[in-house]
């Protein structure tokens, strides 16, 4: 039963009340943070690959299916944030509701999510850089800009941007709300510029057939692009830095989801309407579409905006990865030495550098569609556990005040689990096998290390020792 020991709600509440982090974010800031994290690889990279390989013009419906699934999940997340306004996102929620092993499993999945997610972002960043340089008459050798699967040797720009982001994070770079506002505005302006330039060239004929891969293709497209909504989980890590997390977080989460979905559908409609979908098999579809219609200047501007957007997403993902490790280290599930703080920069430099090196290697040698699917698998699993957790907490802590209550929770949460389970089932067999292998590795680590070294385990042993002492004294 020690596998299912829950982290006490009182401990989490105490952490939230310590207020070690500055509460400076409003609901508007949270919404912009959501746009900053969610608008990235999904809209600038995976729209092209998803249309060409999986869904064709039906990718628009893939985004709708993903949005409906995520809407159910967001309602569950909103209640979880209102009752547990602390960092750690799905890991913390699961630890408090389903118990330590499931909390570890989700945390181990978050490691997978953020690592491969950051790698996918880096791959997209590299593709846009190559496209911008090509528009300026500079062509980098394919051997140094493509992974072996795509005919190259290594994707060097992707590796370098990851290492540079890691270097900045080691130095202590923080994303402020003011800077994020500017960057989000740049990204949104880039999207509207793309629609403005490419929109008049839409030819409805390119939308026929609308479902070239059938409904199966729509579902498969949802599977590969779903990791774009990983931002919902990353957004929940800002709870301790929000002025009124029990109100601002639910509003920000739902608002960012709605806005991002509208933009995703609009961009995918324009892309598939301008260029026949088989030709969109590129990691830089926005610049490709503009070059297709002869707008080289527009391609360079949009590509530059995409680079800015993807850079911030990359930073946030690697930073969120260290946050996940931090939460697990605080609970004793991984060695605390890995998250040791640098004396000068006051950052967890060791784990940041380890994460940076691993992410750079994945980005340099792994095809982006495989990376995206792996990230979607981890995201969907975390969402399912969080949705189950909100129902458990209703039973375990029925009297705890909830400033936001998920409407019809025993309908909405099961629907979230069913929809996530369906999308998960549409991932490739290879991806599911890799996720199972990753989970088995995580289970072994938990059995042989984490279960014995967790803070709750140590507290339990101390209670037993104290109890034995009291029994011996009473017998005397």
ZINORMO-V200458 format. One line per field, one symbol per residue. phi: phi as a letter, one per 20 degrees, with the letter a starting at -180 (. if undefined). Layout:
phi->???
This chain:
phi->.ffdfefgfffffffffflfefeceeffffffffffeffafgeecfffffffddcmgfggffffffffgffffffffgffffecfcfolfffffffdeofffffffffffgfgfffffffffffgffffffffffenddefffdccfgfdnddbefgfffffffffgffffofceeffffgffffffffffffffffegfefcgffedffcfdmffffffffffeffgeggffffffegfddgcgfdffgfffffffffffffgffffffgfeedggfeefbecfffffffgenefffffffffffffffffffffffffffffffffffenecgfffdfeffeelcfffffffffffffffffcdgfffffffffffffffffffffffffffefcfeffcfcdfflgedffffgfffffffgfeffgffffffffffffffffffecffedfffffffffffffffffffffff
